[in-house]
Amino acid sequence: MDHSFPFIPYAPDRYPEAEMLARGREFFELVDGRRSVRAFSPEPVPRECIELAVRAANTAPSGAHQQPWKFVLVGDQETKKRIKEAAEIEERQNYEGGRLPAEWREALAPLETGSDKGYLEVAPWLVVCFAEKYGVAPDGSKRKHYYVNESVGIACGLFITALHSMGLCTLTHTPNPMAFLTEICGRPGNERPYILFPVGYPAPDVEVPDLARKSLAESLIHLDGPS
């Protein structure tokens, strides 16, 4: 069969059933230990850790394989301060200024979140993921991107999981609106901020809410087929 795009053979590893299940359980136990944190240690983290996590994100499937994401790595203290101050301006409007609907604030209340985002200066790295609304060809023409939100969301999930596998913590911070990130990071108009990730080791005294995750019975529906 002729292909307009080069194709190569693909033969992923297969495992005996016992090993397959053991690997699945091991991976579940790994990701089940992941938590979002809002208190970071200033201890340095090798840049290569972030690069490896972005490389993991780049393995994500995407609409028409257009990979509509960019990750901006921020380690400069002054830039982190600018991001923190701009984020807090927006968050004060959300929490104290009444921009968040009452129902939303009520849902957040048990998590004890607020407008103070001091951790954005403490974490050794900030990583801003931008979603490309459209591509730009070498001649300057626009190229439509497909399933942008879905594609970028999957990439961010792999990024988070890769960080956790290395013993690092992060938080999916989405101050709204986030246009200040476009200006501070110097990104072009075809990109929009998607998620701001502080990345580092957790603070020694960090605490997280004692949350319960959905049970399998709550999240999986069995239709006809093998059990």
C-alpha positions in Angstrom: 0.0 0.0 0.0 1.3 3.4 -0.9 1.5 6.0 1.9 1.8 9.8 1.5 3.5 9.9 4.9 6.3 7.5 5.8 5.2 4.5 7.8 7.3 2.2 9.9 6.7 -1.2 11.5 5.3 -1.1 15.1 5.5 -4.0 17.5 5.1 -2.9 21.1 6.2 -5.3 23.9 3.8 -7.9 25.0 3.9 -9.6 28.4 2.5 -12.7 30.0 -0.8 -12.0 31.8 0.8 -12.1 35.3 3.5 -9.6 34.3 1.1 -7.4 32.4 -1.1 -7.1 35.5 1.9 -6.6 37.8 3.1 -3.7 35.6 -0.3 -2.2 35.6 -0.6 -2.4 39.4 2.9 -0.9 39.8 2.0 2.0 37.5 -1.3 2.6 39.3 0.5 2.7 42.7 3.0 5.2 41.3 0.4 7.6 40.0 -2.0 7.1 43.0 0.7 8.7 45.1 0.7 11.9 43.1 -0.7 15.0 44.8 -0.9 18.6 43.9 1.1 20.8 46.3 1.1 24.5 47.1 4.2 24.7 49.2 7.6 24.1 47.5 11.2 23.8 48.6 13.6 26.3 46.9 16.1 23.4 46.5 17.5 23.4 43.0 16.2 20.8 40.5 18.3 19.8 37.4 17.1 21.4 34.2 17.3 18.1 32.5 14.5 16.8 34.7 12.2 19.4 33.1 13.5 18.6 29.7 12.8 14.9 30.2 9.3 15.7 31.3 8.7 17.8 28.2 10.1 15.1 26.0 7.6 12.8 27.7 4.8 15.3 26.9 5.9 15.3 23.3 4.9 11.6 23.0 1.3 12.5 23.5 -1.2 11.8 20.6 -2.5 14.9 19.0 -5.1 15.8 16.3 -3.5 15.2 12.9 -0.2 14.9 14.7 0.1 18.7 14.8 1.4 18.7 18.4 -0.1 22.1 19.2 1.8 22.9 22.4 4.8 24.9 23.6 6.4 24.7 27.0 8.2 27.8 28.3 10.7 27.2 31.1 11.2 30.0 33.6 14.0 29.9 36.2 14.9 33.6 36.4 13.9 34.9 39.8 12.8 38.3 38.5 10.6 36.7 35.9 9.1 34.4 38.4 8.4 37.4 40.6 6.6 39.2 37.8 4.5 36.1 37.1 3.6 35.7 40.8 2.6 39.4 41.1 0.5 39.3 38.0 -1.2 36.1 39.0 -2.1 37.5 42.4 -3.7 40.5 40.8 -6.0 38.3 38.9 -6.6 35.9 41.8 -7.5 38.8 44.1 -10.2 39.7 41.6 -11.4 36.1 41.7 -11.4 35.5 45.4 -11.8 38.9 47.0 -13.3 40.8 44.1 -16.2 38.5 43.5 -15.2 37.5 40.0 -15.6 33.8 40.9 -19.3 32.8 41.2 -20.3 31.9 44.7 -20.9 28.2 43.7 -17.3 28.0 42.5 -15.9 29.6 45.7 -18.0 27.1 47.7 -16.5 24.2 45.8 -13.0 25.4 46.4 -13.4 26.2 50.1 -12.5 22.7 51.4 -9.2 22.9 49.6 -8.4 26.2 51.4 -7.0 27.9 48.2 -6.8 31.6 48.0 -5.2 34.5 46.2 -1.7 34.2 47.8 0.5 32.5 45.2 3.9 33.0 46.9 4.9 29.5 45.8 5.4 30.8 42.3 8.5 32.6 43.5 9.7 29.7 45.7 9.6 26.8 43.3 12.9 26.6 41.4 11.1 26.3 38.0 7.9 27.6 36.5 6.8 25.9 33.3 4.0 27.5 31.2 2.3 25.4 28.7 0.9 27.3 25.7 -1.7 25.9 23.3 -1.2 26.9 19.7 -4.6 28.1 18.4 -3.2 27.6 14.9 0.1 27.0 13.2 2.2 29.4 11.2 3.8 28.1 8.0 7.3 29.4 6.9 5.6 31.8 4.5 3.5 33.3 7.3 0.2 31.6 6.4 -2.0 30.1 9.0 -2.4 26.3 9.4 -5.5 25.1 11.1 -5.0 22.9 14.2 -7.5 20.2 15.2 -8.5 19.1 18.7 -6.2 21.6 20.4 -7.6 21.4 23.9 -7.7 17.6 23.9 -4.2 17.3 22.5 -2.6 19.8 24.9 -4.5 18.3 27.8 -3.1 14.8 27.1 0.4 16.3 26.7 0.1 18.1 30.1 -1.0 14.9 31.7 2.1 13.1 30.6 4.2 16.0 31.7 2.7 15.8 35.2 3.2 12.0 35.4 6.8 12.3 34.2 7.6 14.8 36.9 6.0 12.6 39.6 8.0 9.6 38.4 11.1 11.6 39.1 10.0 12.5 42.7 9.0 16.1 41.8 5.8 17.9 42.5 3.7 20.4 40.6 0.3 22.1 40.6 -2.0 22.8 37.7 -2.4 26.6 38.2 -4.8 28.3 35.9 -5.3 31.9 36.9 -8.1 33.4 34.9 -7.5 35.4 32.8 -4.0 34.4 31.9 -3.1 36.9 29.2 -0.3 38.3 31.3 1.7 35.1 30.7 1.7 35.7 27.0 3.3 39.1 27.5 5.8 38.1 30.2 6.9 35.0 28.3 7.0 36.9 25.0 4.8 34.4 23.1 3.2 35.1 19.7 -0.5 35.8 19.1 -1.3 32.3 17.9 -0.5 30.8 21.3 -2.7 31.1 24.5 -1.6 30.2 28.0 -3.0 26.8 29.0 -1.5 25.8 32.4 1.1 27.3 34.7 3.1 24.6 36.4 5.4 25.4 39.4 7.8 22.5 39.6 10.1 21.4 42.4 10.4 19.4 45.6 7.7 19.7 48.2 8.4 21.9 51.2 9.4 19.7 54.2 6.3 20.7 56.1 3.9 20.4 53.2 0.4 19.2 53.9 -2.3 18.4 51.3 -6.1 17.8 51.7 -7.0 14.3 52.6 -9.0 13.6 49.4 -10.6 10.4 48.3 -10.4 9.6 44.6 -13.3 8.0 42.6 -13.6 4.3 43.1 -13.5 2.0 40.1 -17.2 1.3 40.5 -17.9 5.1 40.2 -15.8 5.6 37.2 -16.0 2.4 35.1 -19.2 1.1 33.5 -19.2 -2.5 32.2 -21.2 -3.2 29.1 -21.4 -6.6 27.4 -18.0 -8.2 27.0 -15.3 -10.0 28.8 -14.9 -9.0 32.5 
